[in-house]
């Protein structure tokens, strides 16, 4: 059941803390319309990366490459 705006105003900090603790959004009724207050989890920047096939062949072969001949002074 949605809260009225006046009930939200009376208990704003308690309601906000409850939303953060439980994760359950709260609906508010204002001028005949419903508003929802919900906690939002920040999205990791790495989540935006798209998987790509950049290695041709077996990736394990790259681990065992011997470059010591190339690194001589």
PDB file of N, CA, C, O and CB in Angstrom:
ATOM      1  N   UNK A   1       0.851  -1.174   0.000  1.00  0.00           N
ATOM      2  CA  UNK A   1       0.000   0.000   0.000  1.00  0.00           C
ATOM      3  C   UNK A   1       0.900   1.242   0.000  1.00  0.00           C
ATOM      4  O   UNK A   1       1.796   1.363   0.836  1.00  0.00           O
ATOM      5  CB  UNK A   1      -0.970  -0.005   1.232  1.00  0.00           C
ATOM      6  N   UNK A   2       0.662   2.152  -0.928  1.00  0.00           N
ATOM      7  CA  UNK A   2       1.522   3.332  -1.017  1.00  0.00           C
ATOM      8  C   UNK A   2       1.315   4.289   0.165  1.00  0.00           C
ATOM      9  O   UNK A   2       0.225   4.409   0.724  1.00  0.00           O
ATOM     10  CB  UNK A   2       1.261   4.067  -2.330  1.00  0.00           C
ATOM     11  N   UNK A   3       2.415   4.961   0.514  1.00  0.00           N
ATOM     12  CA  UNK A   3       2.362   5.978   1.561  1.00  0.00           C
ATOM     13  C   UNK A   3       1.908   7.302   0.964  1.00  0.00           C
ATOM     14  O   UNK A   3       2.112   7.559  -0.222  1.00  0.00           O
ATOM     15  CB  UNK A   3       3.739   6.134   2.250  1.00  0.00           C
ATOM     16  N   UNK A   4       1.309   8.120   1.768  1.00  0.00           N
ATOM     17  CA  UNK A   4       0.986   9.470   1.340  1.00  0.00           C
ATOM     18  C   UNK A   4       2.228  10.333   1.569  1.00  0.00           C
ATOM     19  O   UNK A   4       3.090   9.990   2.378  1.00  0.00           O
ATOM     20  CB  UNK A   4      -0.264  10.037   2.113  1.00  0.00           C
ATOM     21  N   UNK A   5       2.310  11.429   0.866  1.00  0.00           N
ATOM     22  CA  UNK A   5       3.483  12.293   0.956  1.00  0.00           C
ATOM     23  C   UNK A   5       3.674  12.834   2.376  1.00  0.00           C
ATOM     24  O   UNK A   5       4.807  13.017   2.820  1.00  0.00           O
ATOM     25  CB  UNK A   5       3.361  13.451  -0.035  1.00  0.00           C
ATOM     26  N   UNK A   6       2.591  13.087   3.077  1.00  0.00           N
ATOM     27  CA  UNK A   6       2.716  13.609   4.443  1.00  0.00           C
ATOM     28  C   UNK A   6       3.324  12.561   5.378  1.00  0.00           C
ATOM     29  O   UNK A   6       4.094  12.912   6.271  1.00  0.00           O
ATOM     30  CB  UNK A   6       1.339  14.056   4.975  1.00  0.00           C
ATOM     31  N   UNK A   7       2.990  11.274   5.186  1.00  0.00           N
ATOM     32  CA  UNK A   7       3.584  10.201   5.991  1.00  0.00           C
ATOM     33  C   UNK A   7       5.075  10.070   5.675  1.00  0.00           C
ATOM     34  O   UNK A   7       5.879   9.800   6.567  1.00  0.00           O
ATOM     35  CB  UNK A   7       2.857   8.853   5.732  1.00  0.00           C
ATOM     36  N   UNK A   8       5.435  10.258   4.428  1.00  0.00           N
ATOM     37  CA  UNK A   8       6.848  10.229   4.044  1.00  0.00           C
ATOM     38  C   UNK A   8       7.592  11.373   4.725  1.00  0.00           C
ATOM     39  O   UNK A   8       8.683  11.180   5.262  1.00  0.00           O
ATOM     40  CB  UNK A   8       7.004  10.322   2.503  1.00  0.00           C
ATOM     41  N   UNK A   9       7.006  12.551   4.702  1.00  0.00           N
ATOM     42  CA  UNK A   9       7.638  13.722   5.306  1.00  0.00           C
ATOM     43  C   UNK A   9       7.878  13.519   6.801  1.00  0.00           C
ATOM     44  O   UNK A   9       8.911  13.935   7.326  1.00  0.00           O
ATOM     45  CB  UNK A   9       6.774  14.963   5.079  1.00  0.00           C
ATOM     46  N   UNK A  10       6.930  12.883   7.487  1.00  0.00           N
ATOM     47  CA  UNK A  10       7.056  12.653   8.926  1.00  0.00           C
ATOM     48  C   UNK A  10       8.177  11.676   9.260  1.00  0.00           C
ATOM     49  O   UNK A  10       8.840  11.824  10.287  1.00  0.00           O
ATOM     50  CB  UNK A  10       5.747  12.134   9.485  1.00  0.00           C
ATOM     51  N   UNK A  11       8.394  10.689   8.411  1.00  0.00           N
ATOM     52  CA  UNK A  11       9.323   9.598   8.727  1.00  0.00           C
ATOM     53  C   UNK A  11      10.376   9.394   7.637  1.00  0.00           C
ATOM     54  O   UNK A  11      10.786   8.260   7.390  1.00  0.00           O
ATOM     55  CB  UNK A  11       8.551   8.304   8.936  1.00  0.00           C
ATOM     56  N   UNK A  12      10.813  10.442   6.994  1.00  0.00           N
ATOM     57  CA  UNK A  12      11.679  10.299   5.825  1.00  0.00           C
ATOM     58  C   UNK A  12      12.948   9.510   6.114  1.00  0.00           C
ATOM     59  O   UNK A  12      13.308   8.623   5.340  1.00  0.00           O
ATOM     60  CB  UNK A  12      12.047  11.655   5.298  1.00  0.00           C
ATOM     61  N   UNK A  13      13.631   9.813   7.211  1.00  0.00           N
ATOM     62  CA  UNK A  13      14.904   9.134   7.487  1.00  0.00           C
ATOM     63  C   UNK A  13      14.680   7.674   7.875  1.00  0.00           C
ATOM     64  O   UNK A  13      15.471   6.813   7.488  1.00  0.00           O
ATOM     65  CB  UNK A  13      15.667   9.862   8.606  1.00  0.00           C
ATOM     66  N   UNK A  14      13.645   7.381   8.616  1.00  0.00           N
ATOM     67  CA  UNK A  14      13.351   5.998   8.981  1.00  0.00           C
ATOM     68  C   UNK A  14      13.001   5.186   7.736  1.00  0.00           C
ATOM     69  O   UNK A  14      13.447   4.049   7.587  1.00  0.00           O
ATOM     70  CB  UNK A  14      12.197   5.938  10.004  1.00  0.00           C
ATOM     71  N   UNK A  15      12.205   5.770   6.849  1.00  0.00           N
ATOM     72  CA  UNK A  15      11.799   5.084   5.620  1.00  0.00           C
ATOM     73  C   UNK A  15      13.006   4.857   4.707  1.00  0.00           C
ATOM     74  O   UNK A  15      13.156   3.777   4.136  1.00  0.00           O
ATOM     75  CB  UNK A  15      10.714   5.899   4.880  1.00  0.00           C
ATOM     76  N   UNK A  16      13.860   5.862   4.570  1.00  0.00           N
ATOM     77  CA  UNK A  16      15.046   5.708   3.723  1.00  0.00           C
ATOM     78  C   UNK A  16      15.999   4.651   4.277  1.00  0.00           C
ATOM     79  O   UNK A  16      16.553   3.857   3.517  1.00  0.00           O
ATOM     80  CB  UNK A  16      15.777   7.046   3.589  1.00  0.00           C
ATOM     81  N   UNK A  17      16.191   4.637   5.597  1.00  0.00           N
ATOM     82  CA  UNK A  17      17.046   3.613   6.208  1.00  0.00           C
ATOM     83  C   UNK A  17      16.466   2.219   6.006  1.00  0.00           C
ATOM     84  O   UNK A  17      17.206   1.263   5.775  1.00  0.00           O
ATOM     85  CB  UNK A  17      17.229   3.890   7.705  1.00  0.00           C
ATOM     86  N   UNK A  18      15.150   2.102   6.092  1.00  0.00           N
ATOM     87  CA  UNK A  18      14.487   0.811   5.897  1.00  0.00           C
ATOM     88  C   UNK A  18      14.679   0.316   4.458  1.00  0.00           C
ATOM     89  O   UNK A  18      14.899  -0.874   4.231  1.00  0.00           O
ATOM     90  CB  UNK A  18      12.982   0.921   6.228  1.00  0.00           C
ATOM     91  N   UNK A  19      14.596   1.228   3.499  1.00  0.00           N
ATOM     92  CA  UNK A  19      14.806   0.860   2.096  1.00  0.00           C
ATOM     93  C   UNK A  19      16.230   0.361   1.891  1.00  0.00           C
ATOM     94  O   UNK A  19      16.452  -0.632   1.198  1.00  0.00           O
ATOM     95  CB  UNK A  19      14.520   2.060   1.164  1.00  0.00           C
ATOM     96  N   UNK A  20      17.196   1.052   2.496  1.00  0.00           N
ATOM     97  CA  UNK A  20      18.590   0.633   2.350  1.00  0.00           C
ATOM     98  C   UNK A  20      18.861  -0.716   3.001  1.00  0.00           C
ATOM     99  O   UNK A  20      19.619  -1.521   2.460  1.00  0.00           O
ATOM    100  CB  UNK A  20      19.510   1.676   2.946  1.00  0.00           C
ATOM    101  N   UNK A  21      18.252  -0.972   4.151  1.00  0.00           N
ATOM    102  CA  UNK A  21      18.485  -2.233   4.867  1.00  0.00           C
ATOM    103  C   UNK A  21      17.804  -3.414   4.189  1.00  0.00           C
ATOM    104  O   UNK A  21      18.404  -4.481   4.058  1.00  0.00           O
ATOM    105  CB  UNK A  21      17.994  -2.118   6.301  1.00  0.00           C
ATOM    106  N   UNK A  22      16.570  -3.239   3.762  1.00  0.00           N
ATOM    107  CA  UNK A  22      15.802  -4.362   3.223  1.00  0.00           C
ATOM    108  C   UNK A  22      15.894  -4.484   1.709  1.00  0.00           C
ATOM    109  O   UNK A  22      15.762  -5.581   1.166  1.00  0.00           O
ATOM    110  CB  UNK A  22      14.362  -4.228   3.621  1.00  0.00           C
ATOM    111  N   UNK A  23      16.120  -3.369   1.025  1.00  0.00           N
ATOM    112  CA  UNK A  23      16.144  -3.390  -0.437  1.00  0.00           C
ATOM    113  C   UNK A  23      14.761  -3.360  -1.046  1.00  0.00           C
ATOM    114  O   UNK A  23      14.622  -3.428  -2.267  1.00  0.00           O
ATOM    115  CB  UNK A  23      16.873  -4.605  -0.922  1.00  0.00           C
ATOM    116  N   UNK A  24      13.722  -3.258  -0.206  1.00  0.00           N
ATOM    117  CA  UNK A  24      12.342  -3.239  -0.694  1.00  0.00           C
ATOM    118  C   UNK A  24      11.959  -1.800  -1.026  1.00  0.00           C
ATOM    119  O   UNK A  24      12.044  -0.935  -0.154  1.00  0.00           O
ATOM    120  CB  UNK A  24      11.359  -3.847   0.361  1.00  0.00           C
ATOM    121  N   UNK A  25      11.539  -1.517  -2.265  1.00  0.00           N
ATOM    122  CA  UNK A  25      11.160  -0.157  -2.618  1.00  0.00           C
ATOM    123  C   UNK A  25       9.864   0.260  -1.929  1.00  0.00           C
ATOM    124  O   UNK A  25       9.053  -0.581  -1.541  1.00  0.00           O
ATOM    125  CB  UNK A  25      11.013  -0.028  -4.127  1.00  0.00           C
ATOM    126  N   UNK A  26       9.682   1.572  -1.785  1.00  0.00           N
ATOM    127  CA  UNK A  26       8.484   2.125  -1.164  1.00  0.00           C
ATOM    128  C   UNK A  26       7.779   2.997  -2.190  1.00  0.00           C
ATOM    129  O   UNK A  26       8.409   3.822  -2.851  1.00  0.00           O
ATOM    130  CB  UNK A  26       8.832   2.939   0.125  1.00  0.00           C
ATOM    131  N   UNK A  27       6.471   2.813  -2.320  1.00  0.00           N
ATOM    132  CA  UNK A  27       5.661   3.617  -3.229  1.00  0.00           C
ATOM    133  C   UNK A  27       5.057   4.783  -2.462  1.00  0.00           C
ATOM    134  O   UNK A  27       4.596   4.625  -1.331  1.00  0.00           O
ATOM    135  CB  UNK A  27       4.550   2.761  -3.894  1.00  0.00           C
ATOM    136  N   UNK A  28       5.063   5.946  -3.085  1.00  0.00           N
ATOM    137  CA  UNK A  28       4.518   7.165  -2.511  1.00  0.00           C
ATOM    138  C   UNK A  28       3.430   7.668  -3.451  1.00  0.00           C
ATOM    139  O   UNK A  28       3.623   7.703  -4.666  1.00  0.00           O
ATOM    140  CB  UNK A  28       5.633   8.248  -2.291  1.00  0.00           C
ATOM    141  N   UNK A  29       2.296   8.054  -2.896  1.00  0.00           N
ATOM    142  CA  UNK A  29       1.217   8.611  -3.701  1.00  0.00           C
ATOM    143  C   UNK A  29       1.263  10.126  -3.593  1.00  0.00           C
ATOM    144  O   UNK A  29       1.258  10.679  -2.494  1.00  0.00           O
ATOM    145  CB  UNK A  29      -0.168   8.062  -3.249  1.00  0.00           C
ATOM    146  N   UNK A  30       1.309  10.791  -4.736  1.00  0.00           N
ATOM    147  CA  UNK A  30       1.358  12.252  -4.758  1.00  0.00           C
ATOM    148  C   UNK A  30       0.544  12.751  -5.945  1.00  0.00           C
ATOM    149  O   UNK A  30       0.844  12.421  -7.092  1.00  0.00           O
ATOM    150  CB  UNK A  30       2.830  12.767  -4.837  1.00  0.00           C
ATOM    151  N   UNK A  31      -0.468  13.534  -5.672  1.00  0.00           N
ATOM    152  CA  UNK A  31      -1.342  14.113  -6.705  1.00  0.00           C
ATOM    153  C   UNK A  31      -1.920  13.036  -7.623  1.00  0.00           C
ATOM    154  O   UNK A  31      -2.001  13.222  -8.837  1.00  0.00           O
ATOM    155  CB  UNK A  31      -0.568  15.143  -7.538  1.00  0.00           C
ATOM    156  N   UNK A  32      -2.316  11.919  -7.036  1.00  0.00           N
ATOM    157  CA  UNK A  32      -2.951  10.849  -7.800  1.00  0.00           C
ATOM    158  C   UNK A  32      -1.998   9.975  -8.595  1.00  0.00           C
ATOM    159  O   UNK A  32      -2.443   9.088  -9.324  1.00  0.00           O
ATOM    160  CB  UNK A  32      -3.934  11.432  -8.723  1.00  0.00           C
ATOM    161  N   UNK A  33      -0.706  10.202  -8.474  1.00  0.00           N
ATOM    162  CA  UNK A  33       0.287   9.393  -9.196  1.00  0.00           C
ATOM    163  C   UNK A  33       1.177   8.695  -8.192  1.00  0.00           C
ATOM    164  O   UNK A  33       1.317   9.138  -7.051  1.00  0.00           O
ATOM    165  CB  UNK A  33       1.138  10.267 -10.164  1.00  0.00           C
ATOM    166  N   UNK A  34       1.777   7.599  -8.625  1.00  0.00           N
ATOM    167  CA  UNK A  34       2.666   6.828  -7.763  1.00  0.00           C
ATOM    168  C   UNK A  34       4.119   7.122  -8.087  1.00  0.00           C
ATOM    169  O   UNK A  34       4.524   7.172  -9.248  1.00  0.00           O
ATOM    170  CB  UNK A  34       2.387   5.332  -7.902  1.00  0.00           C
ATOM    171  N   UNK A  35       4.882   7.313  -7.038  1.00  0.00           N
ATOM    172  CA  UNK A  35       6.336   7.476  -7.145  1.00  0.00           C
ATOM    173  C   UNK A  35       6.967   6.331  -6.381  1.00  0.00           C
ATOM    174  O   UNK A  35       6.405   5.870  -5.387  1.00  0.00           O
ATOM    175  CB  UNK A  35       6.819   8.873  -6.589  1.00  0.00           C
ATOM    176  N   UNK A  36       8.096   5.873  -6.813  1.00  0.00           N
ATOM    177  CA  UNK A  36       8.773   4.765  -6.131  1.00  0.00           C
ATOM    178  C   UNK A  36      10.168   5.196  -5.708  1.00  0.00           C
ATOM    179  O   UNK A  36      10.939   5.737  -6.501  1.00  0.00           O
ATOM    180  CB  UNK A  36       8.847   3.516  -7.043  1.00  0.00           C
ATOM    181  N   UNK A  37      10.477   4.943  -4.434  1.00  0.00           N
ATOM    182  CA  UNK A  37      11.822   5.173  -3.915  1.00  0.00           C
ATOM    183  C   UNK A  37      12.467   3.803  -3.757  1.00  0.00           C
ATOM    184  O   UNK A  37      11.946   2.939  -3.052  1.00  0.00           O
ATOM    185  CB  UNK A  37      11.802   5.973  -2.545  1.00  0.00           C
ATOM    186  N   UNK A  38      13.604   3.612  -4.417  1.00  0.00           N
ATOM    187  CA  UNK A  38      14.276   2.316  -4.375  1.00  0.00           C
ATOM    188  C   UNK A  38      15.781   2.527  -4.310  1.00  0.00           C
ATOM    189  O   UNK A  38      16.305   3.523  -4.810  1.00  0.00           O
ATOM    190  CB  UNK A  38      13.899   1.454  -5.607  1.00  0.00           C
ATOM    191  N   UNK A  39      16.457   1.589  -3.695  1.00  0.00           N
ATOM    192  CA  UNK A  39      17.925   1.616  -3.640  1.00  0.00           C
ATOM    193  C   UNK A  39      18.468   1.164  -4.997  1.00  0.00           C
ATOM    194  O   UNK A  39      17.944   0.234  -5.610  1.00  0.00           O
ATOM    195  CB  UNK A  39      18.472   0.698  -2.481  1.00  0.00           C
ATOM    196  N   UNK A  40      19.507   1.825  -5.446  1.00  0.00           N
ATOM    197  CA  UNK A  40      20.117   1.495  -6.727  1.00  0.00           C
ATOM    198  C   UNK A  40      21.554   1.080  -6.459  1.00  0.00           C
ATOM    199  O   UNK A  40      22.309   1.808  -5.814  1.00  0.00           O
ATOM    200  CB  UNK A  40      20.048   2.700  -7.730  1.00  0.00           C
ATOM    201  N   UNK A  41      21.928  -0.094  -6.956  1.00  0.00           N
ATOM    202  CA  UNK A  41      23.295  -0.579  -6.815  1.00  0.00           C
ATOM    203  C   UNK A  41      24.144   0.037  -7.913  1.00  0.00           C
ATOM    204  O   UNK A  41      23.751   0.009  -9.080  1.00  0.00           O
ATOM    205  CB  UNK A  41      23.353  -2.132  -6.871  1.00  0.00           C
ATOM    206  N   UNK A  42      25.305   0.596  -7.567  1.00  0.00           N
ATOM    207  CA  UNK A  42      26.162   1.164  -8.608  1.00  0.00           C
ATOM    208  C   UNK A  42      26.682   0.063  -9.530  1.00  0.00           C
ATOM    209  O   UNK A  42      27.016  -1.035  -9.086  1.00  0.00           O
ATOM    210  CB  UNK A  42      27.341   1.938  -7.979  1.00  0.00           C
ATOM    211  N   UNK A  43      26.740   0.375 -10.794  1.00  0.00           N
ATOM    212  CA  UNK A  43      27.197  -0.586 -11.783  1.00  0.00           C
ATOM    213  C   UNK A  43      28.706  -0.444 -11.966  1.00  0.00           C
ATOM    214  O   UNK A  43      29.222   0.670 -12.059  1.00  0.00           O
ATOM    215  CB  UNK A  43      26.455  -0.387 -13.128  1.00  0.00           C
ATOM    216  N   UNK A  44      29.397  -1.550 -12.016  1.00  0.00           N
ATOM    217  CA  UNK A  44      30.841  -1.544 -12.207  1.00  0.00           C
ATOM    218  C   UNK A  44      31.185  -1.072 -13.626  1.00  0.00           C
ATOM    219  O   UNK A  44      30.493  -1.412 -14.586  1.00  0.00           O
ATOM    220  CB  UNK A  44      31.428  -2.952 -11.944  1.00  0.00           C
ATOM    221  N   UNK A  45      32.245  -0.297 -13.743  1.00  0.00           N
ATOM    222  CA  UNK A  45      32.681   0.140 -15.065  1.00  0.00           C
ATOM    223  C   UNK A  45      33.096  -1.057 -15.919  1.00  0.00           C
ATOM    224  O   UNK A  45      32.937  -1.042 -17.139  1.00  0.00           O
ATOM    225  CB  UNK A  45      33.844   1.138 -14.945  1.00  0.00           C
ATOM    226  N   UNK A  46      33.626  -2.083 -15.275  1.00  0.00           N
ATOM    227  CA  UNK A  46      34.046  -3.266 -16.027  1.00  0.00           C
ATOM    228  C   UNK A  46      32.855  -4.033 -16.594  1.00  0.00           C
ATOM    229  O   UNK A  46      33.007  -4.795 -17.549  1.00  0.00           O
ATOM    230  CB  UNK A  46      34.875  -4.184 -15.139  1.00  0.00           C
ATOM    231  N   UNK A  47      31.671  -3.838 -16.014  1.00  0.00           N
ATOM    232  CA  UNK A  47      30.483  -4.518 -16.520  1.00  0.00           C
ATOM    233  C   UNK A  47      30.106  -4.011 -17.913  1.00  0.00           C
ATOM    234  O   UNK A  47      29.372  -4.683 -18.638  1.00  0.00           O
ATOM    235  CB  UNK A  47      29.310  -4.324 -15.553  1.00  0.00           C
ATOM    236  N   UNK A  48      30.604  -2.828 -18.295  1.00  0.00           N
ATOM    237  CA  UNK A  48      30.311  -2.278 -19.618  1.00  0.00           C
ATOM    238  C   UNK A  48      31.141  -2.915 -20.725  1.00  0.00           C
ATOM    239  O   UNK A  48      30.817  -2.776 -21.904  1.00  0.00           O
ATOM    240  CB  UNK A  48      30.542  -0.791 -19.614  1.00  0.00           C
ATOM    241  N   UNK A  49      32.209  -3.614 -20.350  1.00  0.00           N
ATOM    242  CA  UNK A  49      33.064  -4.232 -21.359  1.00  0.00           C
ATOM    243  C   UNK A  49      32.347  -5.390 -22.045  1.00  0.00           C
ATOM    244  O   UNK A  49      31.636  -6.171 -21.412  1.00  0.00           O
ATOM    245  CB  UNK A  49      34.371  -4.720 -20.726  1.00  0.00           C
ATOM    246  N   UNK A  50      32.555  -5.476 -23.350  1.00  0.00           N
ATOM    247  CA  UNK A  50      31.971  -6.565 -24.119  1.00  0.00           C
ATOM    248  C   UNK A  50      33.038  -7.635 -24.339  1.00  0.00           C
ATOM    249  O   UNK A  50      34.180  -7.309 -24.661  1.00  0.00           O
ATOM    250  CB  UNK A  50      31.401  -6.053 -25.477  1.00  0.00           C
ATOM    251  N   UNK A  51      32.678  -8.903 -24.170  1.00  0.00           N
ATOM    252  CA  UNK A  51      33.669  -9.957 -24.426  1.00  0.00           C
ATOM    253  C   UNK A  51      34.059  -9.973 -25.909  1.00  0.00           C
ATOM    254  O   UNK A  51      33.209  -9.846 -26.790  1.00  0.00           O
ATOM    255  CB  UNK A  51      33.112 -11.345 -24.001  1.00  0.00           C
ATOM    256  N   UNK A  52      35.335 -10.129 -26.157  1.00  0.00           N
ATOM    257  CA  UNK A  52      35.828 -10.144 -27.540  1.00  0.00           C
ATOM    258  C   UNK A  52      36.823 -11.301 -27.697  1.00  0.00           C
ATOM    259  O   UNK A  52      37.544 -11.650 -26.763  1.00  0.00           O
ATOM    260  CB  UNK A  52      36.501  -8.771 -27.917  1.00  0.00           C
ATOM    261  N   UNK A  53      36.842 -11.874 -28.875  1.00  0.00           N
ATOM    262  CA  UNK A  53      37.798 -12.932 -29.191  1.00  0.00           C
ATOM    263  C   UNK A  53      39.004 -12.285 -29.871  1.00  0.00           C
ATOM    264  O   UNK A  53      38.980 -12.032 -31.076  1.00  0.00           O
ATOM    265  CB  UNK A  53      37.150 -14.039 -30.107  1.00  0.00           C
ATOM    266  N   UNK A  54      40.048 -12.020 -29.106  1.00  0.00           N
ATOM    267  CA  UNK A  54      41.220 -11.346 -29.647  1.00  0.00           C
ATOM    268  C   UNK A  54      42.394 -12.281 -29.879  1.00  0.00           C
ATOM    269  O   UNK A  54      43.306 -11.946 -30.635  1.00  0.00           O
ATOM    270  CB  UNK A  54      41.637 -10.245 -28.729  1.00  0.00           C
ATOM    271  N   UNK A  55      42.390 -13.430 -29.252  1.00  0.00           N
ATOM    272  CA  UNK A  55      43.504 -14.363 -29.374  1.00  0.00           C
ATOM    273  C   UNK A  55      43.147 -15.420 -30.404  1.00  0.00           C
ATOM    274  O   UNK A  55      42.120 -16.092 -30.301  1.00  0.00           O
ATOM    275  CB  UNK A  55      43.844 -15.015 -28.007  1.00  0.00           C
ATOM    276  N   UNK A  56      44.015 -15.554 -31.400  1.00  0.00           N
ATOM    277  CA  UNK A  56      43.820 -16.589 -32.404  1.00  0.00           C
ATOM    278  C   UNK A  56      44.627 -17.798 -31.961  1.00  0.00           C
ATOM    279  O   UNK A  56      45.851 -17.712 -31.856  1.00  0.00           O
ATOM    280  CB  UNK A  56      44.247 -16.102 -33.837  1.00  0.00           C
ATOM    281  N   UNK A  57      43.985 -18.898 -31.705  1.00  0.00           N
ATOM    282  CA  UNK A  57      44.672 -20.094 -31.245  1.00  0.00           C
ATOM    283  C   UNK A  57      44.383 -20.360 -29.781  1.00  0.00           C
ATOM    284  O   UNK A  57      43.409 -19.861 -29.219  1.00  0.00           O
ATOM    285  CB  UNK A  57      46.166 -19.966 -31.467  1.00  0.00           C
ATOM    286  N   UNK A  58      45.249 -21.156 -29.178  1.00  0.00           N
ATOM    287  CA  UNK A  58      45.070 -21.559 -27.783  1.00  0.00           C
ATOM    288  C   UNK A  58      45.750 -20.546 -26.856  1.00  0.00           C
ATOM    289  O   UNK A  58      46.954 -20.326 -26.989  1.00  0.00           O
ATOM    290  CB  UNK A  58      45.641 -22.984 -27.545  1.00  0.00           C
ATOM    291  N   UNK A  59      45.026 -19.927 -25.930  1.00  0.00           N
ATOM    292  CA  UNK A  59      45.638 -18.963 -25.014  1.00  0.00           C
ATOM    293  C   UNK A  59      46.721 -19.577 -24.136  1.00  0.00           C
ATOM    294  O   UNK A  59      47.634 -18.868 -23.712  1.00  0.00           O
ATOM    295  CB  UNK A  59      44.580 -18.347 -24.139  1.00  0.00           C
ATOM    296  N   UNK A  60      46.649 -20.854 -23.858  1.00  0.00           N
ATOM    297  CA  UNK A  60      47.673 -21.521 -23.042  1.00  0.00           C
ATOM    298  C   UNK A  60      49.034 -21.497 -23.732  1.00  0.00           C
ATOM    299  O   UNK A  60      50.064 -21.496 -23.058  1.00  0.00           O
ATOM    300  CB  UNK A  60      47.263 -22.971 -22.749  1.00  0.00           C
ATOM    301  N   UNK A  61      49.054 -21.476 -25.058  1.00  0.00           N
ATOM    302  CA  UNK A  61      50.326 -21.413 -25.786  1.00  0.00           C
ATOM    303  C   UNK A  61      51.064 -20.105 -25.491  1.00  0.00           C
ATOM    304  O   UNK A  61      52.295 -20.089 -25.491  1.00  0.00           O
ATOM    305  CB  UNK A  61      50.084 -21.552 -27.301  1.00  0.00           C
ATOM    306  N   UNK A  62      50.358 -19.032 -25.246  1.00  0.00           N
ATOM    307  CA  UNK A  62      50.986 -17.745 -24.942  1.00  0.00           C
ATOM    308  C   UNK A  62      51.688 -17.763 -23.595  1.00  0.00           C
ATOM    309  O   UNK A  62      52.688 -17.070 -23.408  1.00  0.00           O
ATOM    310  CB  UNK A  62      49.949 -16.634 -24.965  1.00  0.00           C
ATOM    311  N   UNK A  63      51.183 -18.536 -22.667  1.00  0.00           N
ATOM    312  CA  UNK A  63      51.767 -18.604 -21.333  1.00  0.00           C
ATOM    313  C   UNK A  63      53.147 -19.243 -21.377  1.00  0.00           C
ATOM    314  O   UNK A  63      54.024 -18.879 -20.594  1.00  0.00           O
ATOM    315  CB  UNK A  63      50.853 -19.384 -20.388  1.00  0.00           C
ATOM    316  N   UNK A  64      53.345 -20.183 -22.276  1.00  0.00           N
ATOM    317  CA  UNK A  64      54.573 -20.967 -22.298  1.00  0.00           C
ATOM    318  C   UNK A  64      55.570 -20.518 -23.370  1.00  0.00           C
ATOM    319  O   UNK A  64      56.469 -21.285 -23.716  1.00  0.00           O
ATOM    320  CB  UNK A  64      54.236 -22.408 -22.508  1.00  0.00           C
ATOM    321  N   UNK A  65      55.442 -19.325 -23.896  1.00  0.00           N
ATOM    322  CA  UNK A  65      56.392 -18.817 -24.887  1.00  0.00           C
ATOM    323  C   UNK A  65      57.692 -18.448 -24.176  1.00  0.00           C
ATOM    324  O   UNK A  65      57.673 -17.818 -23.119  1.00  0.00           O
ATOM    325  CB  UNK A  65      55.806 -17.583 -25.653  1.00  0.00           C
ATOM    326  N   UNK A  66      58.814 -18.845 -24.762  1.00  0.00           N
ATOM    327  CA  UNK A  66      60.131 -18.548 -24.183  1.00  0.00           C
ATOM    328  C   UNK A  66      60.732 -17.360 -24.941  1.00  0.00           C
ATOM    329  O   UNK A  66      61.147 -17.502 -26.092  1.00  0.00           O
ATOM    330  CB  UNK A  66      61.087 -19.807 -24.251  1.00  0.00           C
ATOM    331  N   UNK A  67      60.776 -16.209 -24.305  1.00  0.00           N
ATOM    332  CA  UNK A  67      61.302 -14.995 -24.913  1.00  0.00           C
ATOM    333  C   UNK A  67      62.732 -14.706 -24.494  1.00  0.00           C
ATOM    334  O   UNK A  67      63.275 -13.658 -24.845  1.00  0.00           O
ATOM    335  CB  UNK A  67      60.427 -13.825 -24.561  1.00  0.00           C
ATOM    336  N   UNK A  68      63.357 -15.614 -23.749  1.00  0.00           N
ATOM    337  CA  UNK A  68      64.699 -15.338 -23.223  1.00  0.00           C
ATOM    338  C   UNK A  68      65.706 -15.055 -24.349  1.00  0.00           C
ATOM    339  O   UNK A  68      66.633 -14.272 -24.143  1.00  0.00           O
ATOM    340  CB  UNK A  68      65.185 -16.523 -22.374  1.00  0.00           C
ATOM    341  N   UNK A  69      65.557 -15.655 -25.505  1.00  0.00           N
ATOM    342  CA  UNK A  69      66.476 -15.395 -26.638  1.00  0.00           C
ATOM    343  C   UNK A  69      66.352 -13.951 -27.125  1.00  0.00           C
ATOM    344  O   UNK A  69      67.337 -13.362 -27.570  1.00  0.00           O
ATOM    345  CB  UNK A  69      66.184 -16.372 -27.810  1.00  0.00           C
ATOM    346  N   UNK A  70      65.172 -13.390 -27.046  1.00  0.00           N
ATOM    347  CA  UNK A  70      64.929 -12.037 -27.528  1.00  0.00           C
ATOM    348  C   UNK A  70      65.408 -10.969 -26.553  1.00  0.00           C
ATOM    349  O   UNK A  70      65.643  -9.833 -26.965  1.00  0.00           O
ATOM    350  CB  UNK A  70      63.465 -11.850 -27.800  1.00  0.00           C
ATOM    351  N   UNK A  71      65.560 -11.298 -25.271  1.00  0.00           N
ATOM    352  CA  UNK A  71      65.851 -10.314 -24.244  1.00  0.00           C
ATOM    353  C   UNK A  71      67.335 -10.190 -23.913  1.00  0.00           C
ATOM    354  O   UNK A  71      67.691  -9.481 -22.972  1.00  0.00           O
ATOM    355  CB  UNK A  71      65.099 -10.653 -23.008  1.00  0.00           C
ATOM    356  N   UNK A  72      68.187 -10.843 -24.644  1.00  0.00           N
ATOM    357  CA  UNK A  72      69.620 -10.743 -24.383  1.00  0.00           C
ATOM    358  C   UNK A  72      70.120  -9.345 -24.666  1.00  0.00           C
ATOM    359  O   UNK A  72      69.662  -8.706 -25.613  1.00  0.00           O
ATOM    360  CB  UNK A  72      70.393 -11.753 -25.220  1.00  0.00           C
ATOM    361  N   UNK A  73      71.078  -8.842 -23.839  1.00  0.00           N
ATOM    362  CA  UNK A  73      71.657  -7.507 -24.130  1.00  0.00           C
ATOM    363  C   UNK A  73      72.631  -7.523 -25.275  1.00  0.00           C
ATOM    364  O   UNK A  73      73.188  -6.483 -25.625  1.00  0.00           O
ATOM    365  CB  UNK A  73      72.352  -6.962 -22.914  1.00  0.00           C
TER     366      UNK A  73
END
